[in-house]
């Protein structure tokens, strides 16, 4: 090893020290990353003890490519799998990839992306369908692309009002477009608008709620304010009277609202009946901008593939490209990470000795660039068939090989 060290130093000259430091630094980073991967896998095994060692190994192996597709690190993907497993999903890997796509496309945090997916899934009883959840995220992303509203606010809004809206018959596209319209118009946060939208829905469906400060007297005021605009909260079909669909009521209110003067008492009465403040701002926003709501519904319907397109752009950014490079390097280090592979690598160094001798004798110090490239190729190819959990032997081996 001392001979190899001397020959490499002679061939690479002043570049040798820097090259050595870069290699060791990158290996150290890769070892740290692999340690984090092992920690994620251990946590996954605790959450789902039905996972076999073979399944965990495949999951770890696939994590590099899947995460790289979205410009994320393997640990990001495994964390998403961990959270999806903790939420009870049998298809945790698919849910995790969807979460990564949402994070990459919209710069949402992992926590918020997972929250959005789980909230939409639970509210609209989708059974963890990746296909249906992708449609929701695609639609939301397309609305975000064409308006002054971001996915993070839509995610917060869905988490607050999604279940209530779904229980009242408001479809997911309607909920998303309504939230988007009110957020864009008022510039309030997603959670604030969602709470106001919930109050509006409760009034339309005539449901009291102590938390929202809605009592029977308040519901009666709202009902009369709507009737003053010739809008009824109920309809009769086949002799049966029922409450109307909330968005049908809002559409009629919007039509009537457009014909009111700015000082018309009926406008003030309607806004006051939902409690004033943010509630009134939200109601006024969707009634005055119902055309924006309809535009967003159309954008939602045309959103297929939009999230994947945005995620691809993010993956090809500087940060995404560097994360992919990190994944590739870590994956390569994992290829030579167990004791058998380390032995193979050492033998590879020994086998490289005659090549180095031939090169240094034939071309002397001018072969620096070619030798450096060949050396990196050797690092990448040695032990290519091995995929095991990292051990500290790898770092010790490199130190020994270069300084023994």
C-alpha positions in Angstrom: 0.0 0.0 0.0 2.9 2.3 0.7 4.1 1.7 -2.8 0.7 2.5 -4.3 0.5 5.7 -2.3 3.9 6.8 -3.5 3.1 6.0 -7.1 -0.2 7.8 -7.0 1.4 10.8 -5.4 4.1 10.9 -8.1 1.6 10.5 -10.9 -0.9 13.1 -9.7 1.6 15.5 -8.3 0.1 18.6 -6.5 -3.4 17.4 -7.3 -3.0 14.2 -5.2 -3.7 15.8 -1.8 -6.8 17.6 -3.0 -8.1 14.5 -4.7 -7.5 12.4 -1.6 -9.4 14.9 0.6 -12.3 15.1 -1.9 -12.6 11.3 -2.0 -12.4 10.9 1.8 -14.8 13.8 2.4 -17.4 12.3 -0.1 -17.1 8.9 1.4 -17.6 10.3 4.9 -20.8 12.1 3.7 -22.0 9.0 2.1 -21.4 7.0 5.2 -23.4 9.5 7.2 -26.2 9.3 4.7 -26.2 5.5 4.7 -26.3 5.7 8.5 -29.5 7.8 8.3 -31.0 5.4 5.7 -30.3 2.5 8.2 -32.1 4.5 10.9 -35.1 5.1 8.7 -35.2 1.4 7.8 -35.0 0.5 11.5 -37.9 2.8 12.3 -39.9 1.3 9.4 -39.4 -2.2 10.8 -40.7 -1.0 14.2 -43.8 0.6 12.6 -44.4 -2.4 10.3 -42.8 -5.6 11.6 -44.3 -7.6 8.7 -41.6 -6.1 6.4 -39.0 -8.7 5.7 -35.3 -8.0 5.5 -35.5 -8.6 1.7 -38.3 -6.0 1.4 -36.4 -3.5 3.4 -33.3 -4.1 1.3 -35.3 -3.6 -1.9 -36.9 -0.4 -0.4 -33.5 1.0 0.4 -32.1 0.1 -3.0 -35.0 1.7 -4.9 -34.9 4.8 -2.7 -32.0 6.3 -4.6 -33.7 6.3 -8.0 -37.1 7.2 -6.8 -35.9 10.2 -4.7 -33.6 11.2 -7.5 -36.5 11.5 -9.9 -37.9 14.3 -7.8 -34.5 15.9 -6.9 -34.7 14.6 -3.3 -32.4 12.5 -1.2 -33.0 8.9 -0.5 -33.6 9.7 3.2 -36.4 12.1 2.2 -38.2 9.3 0.4 -37.7 6.8 3.3 -39.0 9.4 5.8 -42.2 9.7 3.6 -42.6 5.9 3.5 -42.2 5.9 7.3 -44.9 8.6 7.8 -47.2 6.9 5.3 -46.7 3.6 7.2 -47.4 5.3 10.5 -50.7 6.7 9.0 -51.7 3.1 8.3 -51.2 2.9 4.5 -50.6 -0.5 3.0 -49.3 1.2 -0.1 -46.9 3.4 1.8 -44.3 3.4 -1.0 -46.8 4.8 -3.5 -48.1 7.4 -1.0 -44.5 8.4 -0.2 -43.6 8.9 -3.9 -46.7 11.1 -4.3 -45.6 13.1 -1.3 -42.2 13.7 -2.8 -43.8 14.8 -6.1 -45.9 17.3 -4.2 -42.9 18.6 -2.2 -40.8 19.0 -5.3 -43.5 20.6 -7.4 -44.7 23.1 -4.9 -41.8 23.5 -2.3 -44.1 22.3 0.4 -42.6 20.8 3.5 -42.8 17.0 3.9 -45.1 17.5 6.9 -47.5 19.7 4.9 -47.5 17.5 1.8 -48.3 14.4 3.9 -51.0 16.4 5.8 -52.6 17.4 2.5 -52.6 13.8 1.1 -54.0 12.3 4.3 -56.6 15.0 4.8 -57.9 14.7 1.2 -57.9 10.9 1.4 -59.8 10.8 4.7 -62.3 13.5 3.7 -63.3 12.0 0.4 -62.9 8.4 1.3 -60.4 7.6 -1.4 -59.0 4.5 0.3 -55.4 5.6 -0.4 -55.8 5.6 -4.1 -52.6 7.1 -5.5 -54.4 7.7 -8.8 -57.3 9.7 -7.3 -55.0 11.6 -4.9 -52.7 12.4 -7.9 -55.8 14.0 -9.6 -56.4 16.2 -6.6 -52.8 17.3 -6.3 -52.6 17.9 -10.1 -55.7 20.0 -10.0 -54.5 22.0 -7.0 -51.1 22.5 -8.6 -52.6 23.7 -11.9 -54.7 26.3 -9.9 -51.6 27.4 -8.1 -49.7 27.7 -11.4 -52.3 30.1 -12.9 -53.3 32.2 -9.8 -51.9 34.0 -6.8 -52.4 31.1 -4.5 -49.9 28.4 -3.4 -50.2 24.8 -2.8 -49.2 25.2 0.9 -52.3 27.4 1.6 -54.5 24.9 -0.3 -53.0 22.1 1.8 -53.7 24.0 5.0 -57.2 24.8 3.9 -58.0 21.2 3.0 -56.7 20.0 6.3 -59.1 22.3 8.1 -62.3 22.1 6.1 -62.0 19.1 3.9 -63.9 16.6 6.0 -66.7 19.1 6.8 -67.0 20.1 3.2 -67.1 16.5 2.0 -69.8 15.6 4.6 -72.0 18.4 3.2 -71.7 17.2 -0.4 -69.1 19.7 -1.6 -66.9 17.9 -4.1 -63.1 18.0 -3.8 -62.7 20.2 -6.9 -65.3 22.6 -5.6 -63.6 22.8 -2.2 -60.3 23.4 -3.8 -61.6 26.1 -6.2 -63.6 27.8 -3.4 -60.5 27.9 -1.1 -58.3 29.2 -4.0 -60.8 32.0 -4.9 -61.1 33.2 -1.3 -57.4 33.0 -0.6 -56.4 34.8 -3.7 -58.9 37.6 -3.2 -58.3 38.2 0.5 -54.6 37.2 0.7 -55.5 35.5 4.0 -53.8 32.2 5.0 -55.3 28.8 4.0 -56.2 27.9 7.6 -58.0 31.3 8.2 -60.0 31.0 4.9 -60.8 27.4 5.6 -62.3 28.2 9.0 -64.4 31.0 7.4 -65.5 28.7 4.6 -66.6 26.1 7.2 -68.7 28.8 9.0 -70.3 29.7 5.6 -71.1 26.0 5.0 -72.6 25.5 8.4 -74.9 28.5 7.9 -76.0 27.2 4.5 -76.7 23.7 6.0 -78.3 25.3 9.1 -76.1 23.5 11.6 -75.3 25.1 15.0 -71.7 24.9 16.2 -70.4 26.2 19.5 -66.8 26.4 18.3 -67.8 28.6 15.4 -70.2 30.6 17.6 -73.2 29.6 15.4 -76.5 29.3 17.3 -80.1 29.0 16.2 -80.7 32.7 16.2 -77.7 33.3 14.0 -78.9 30.6 11.5 -82.3 32.3 11.3 -80.6 35.6 10.5 -78.7 34.0 7.7 -81.7 32.2 6.3 -83.7 35.5 6.2 -80.7 37.4 4.6 -80.7 34.8 1.8 -84.5 34.9 1.4 -84.2 38.7 1.1 -82.2 38.0 -2.1 -84.8 35.4 -3.3 -82.4 32.6 -2.5 -83.8 29.6 -0.6 -81.7 27.2 1.4 -84.2 24.4 0.7 -85.7 22.7 -2.3 -88.6 20.3 -2.8 -88.4 17.3 -5.1 -91.1 14.6 -5.4 -92.8 16.0 -2.3 -89.7 15.8 -0.2 -88.1 19.0 1.1 -84.3 18.9 1.7 -81.5 21.4 2.1 -79.8 22.4 -1.1 -76.2 21.7 -2.2 -74.0 24.4 -0.7 -72.3 25.5 -3.9 -75.7 25.8 -5.7 -76.8 28.2 -3.0 -73.5 30.2 -3.3 -74.0 30.4 -7.1 -77.5 31.9 -6.7 -76.3 34.2 -4.0 -73.4 35.3 -6.3 -75.9 36.1 -9.1 -78.1 38.1 -6.8 -75.1 39.8 -5.1 -73.8 41.1 -8.4 -77.0 43.2 -8.8 -76.8 44.9 -5.4 -75.4 48.4 -5.0 -72.4 48.9 -2.7 -74.7 50.5 -0.1 -77.6 48.0 -0.4 -78.6 47.0 3.1 -79.3 43.4 2.0 -75.5 43.0 1.2 -74.6 44.2 4.7 -77.2 42.0 6.3 -75.9 38.9 4.5 -72.3 39.6 5.5 -73.2 40.3 9.1 -75.2 37.1 9.3 -72.1 35.0 9.0 -70.4 36.9 11.9 -68.6 39.7 10.1 -64.8 39.9 10.2 -62.9 37.2 8.2 -66.1 35.3 7.7 -67.7 38.2 5.9 -64.5 38.9 3.9 -64.4 35.3 2.7 -68.1 35.3 1.8 -67.8 38.6 0.0 -64.7 37.2 -1.9 -66.4 34.2 -3.4 -69.7 36.0 -4.2 -67.9 39.0 -5.9 -65.5 36.7 -7.7 -67.6 33.7 -8.6 -66.2 33.9 -12.2 -62.8 33.3 -10.7 -64.2 30.2 -8.9 -65.5 28.9 -12.2 -62.2 29.6 -13.8 -60.4 27.6 -11.1 -62.8 24.7 -11.5 -61.8 24.6 -15.2 -58.1 24.8 -14.3 -58.5 22.0 -11.8 -60.1 19.8 -14.5 -57.2 20.5 -16.9 -54.5 19.8 -14.3 -53.5 16.2 -15.3 -49.8 15.9 -15.3 -49.1 19.4 -14.1 -47.5 18.3 -10.8 -45.1 15.8 -12.6 -44.1 18.6 -15.0 -43.3 21.0 -12.1 -41.5 18.3 -10.2 -39.3 17.6 -13.2 -38.3 21.2 -13.3 -37.4 21.2 -9.6 -35.4 17.9 -10.1 -33.3 19.5 -12.8 -32.5 22.6 -10.7 -29.1 23.1 -9.0 -30.4 21.7 -5.7 -32.2 18.8 -7.4 -29.2 17.9 -9.5 -26.9 18.0 -6.5 -29.2 15.7 -4.5 -29.2 13.2 -7.4 -25.4 13.3 -7.5 -25.4 12.7 -3.8 -27.7 9.7 -4.2 -25.6 8.3 -6.9 -22.4 8.6 -4.9 -24.0 7.2 -1.8 -25.4 4.3 -3.8 -21.9 3.7 -5.2 -20.4 3.7 -1.8 -23.0 1.2 -0.6 -21.9 -1.1 -3.4 -18.6 -1.6 -1.7 -19.7 -1.2 1.9 -19.5 -4.7 3.4 -16.3 -6.6 4.4 -16.3 -8.9 1.4 -16.5 -6.0 -1.0 -13.9 -4.1 0.8 -11.5 -7.0 0.3 -12.4 -7.0 -3.3 -11.6 -3.3 -3.5 -8.2 -3.8 -1.8 -7.4 -6.5 -4.3 -8.5 -4.1 -7.0 -5.9 -1.6 -5.7 -3.3 -4.3 -5.8 -4.3 -5.3 -9.3 -4.1 -1.6 -10.3 -0.4 -1.5 -9.3 0.9 -2.9 -12.5 -1.3 -0.5 -14.5 0.1 2.5 -12.6 3.6 1.3 -13.1 3.1 1.0 -16.9 1.4 4.4 -17.1 4.1 6.3 -15.0 6.9 4.7 -16.9 5.3 5.4 -20.3 4.1 9.0 -19.9 5.4 10.2 -16.6 3.7 13.1 -14.8 1.8 14.3 -17.9 -0.7 11.4 -17.5 -2.4 13.1 -14.5 -5.8 13.7 -16.0 -6.1 10.3 -17.6 -5.0 8.5 -14.5 -7.4 10.5 -12.3 -10.3 9.6 -14.6 -9.3 6.0 -14.6 -9.0 5.9 -10.9 -12.5 7.3 -10.4 -13.8 4.7 -12.9 -12.1 2.0 -10.8 -13.8 3.3 -7.6 -17.2 3.2 -9.3 -16.8 -0.3 -10.8 -15.1 -2.2 -8.1 -17.6 -4.2 -6.2 -20.4 -3.1 -8.5 -22.5 -6.1 -7.7 -22.6 -5.6 -4.0 -25.5 -3.9 -2.1 -25.2 -4.0 1.7 -25.5 -1.9 4.7 -22.5 0.4 5.3 -19.9 -0.3 7.9 -17.0 1.7 9.2 -14.6 -0.7 7.5 -15.0 1.3 4.3 -13.6 4.5 5.7 -10.8 2.6 7.6 -10.0 0.8 4.3 -9.5 4.0 2.4 -7.4 5.5 5.2 -5.3 2.4 5.3 -4.9 2.2 1.5 -3.8 5.8 1.2 -1.7 6.2 4.3 -0.5 2.8 5.3 
